[in-house]
């Protein structure tokens, strides 16, 4: 395993982590917005 392959593996891991992080943040924002709208409608 040479340096370039290690770099590609690292980039793939970082990309996966970023996607996972973005999805979790997006889901949290959706939940917050939904509860906010529900409170405003009540």
C-alpha positions as CSV (number, residue, x, y, z in Angstrom):
1,X,0.0,0.0,0.0
2,X,1.7,3.2,-1.1
3,X,1.2,6.7,0.0
4,X,-1.3,7.6,-2.7
5,X,-3.6,4.7,-1.8
6,X,-3.4,5.8,1.9
7,X,-4.4,9.3,0.9
8,X,-7.3,8.1,-1.1
9,X,-8.5,5.9,1.7
10,X,-8.2,8.9,4.1
11,X,-10.2,11.1,1.7
12,X,-12.9,8.5,1.4
13,X,-13.2,8.3,5.2
14,X,-13.3,12.0,5.6
15,X,-16.0,12.2,2.9
16,X,-18.1,9.6,4.6
17,X,-17.8,11.4,7.9
18,X,-18.8,14.7,6.4
19,X,-21.8,13.1,4.7
20,X,-22.9,11.5,8.0
21,X,-22.3,14.7,9.9
22,X,-24.3,16.8,7.4
23,X,-27.2,14.4,7.4
24,X,-27.4,14.3,11.2
25,X,-27.3,18.2,11.4
26,X,-29.9,18.4,8.6
27,X,-32.2,16.0,10.4
28,X,-31.8,17.9,13.7
29,X,-32.7,21.2,11.9
30,X,-35.8,19.6,10.4
31,X,-37.0,18.4,13.8
32,X,-36.4,21.9,15.2
33,X,-38.3,23.6,12.4
34,X,-41.1,21.1,12.7
35,X,-41.5,21.7,16.4
36,X,-41.2,25.4,15.9
37,X,-44.0,25.5,13.4
38,X,-46.2,23.2,15.5
39,X,-45.7,25.6,18.5
40,X,-46.6,28.6,16.3
41,X,-49.8,26.9,14.9
42,X,-51.0,26.0,18.4
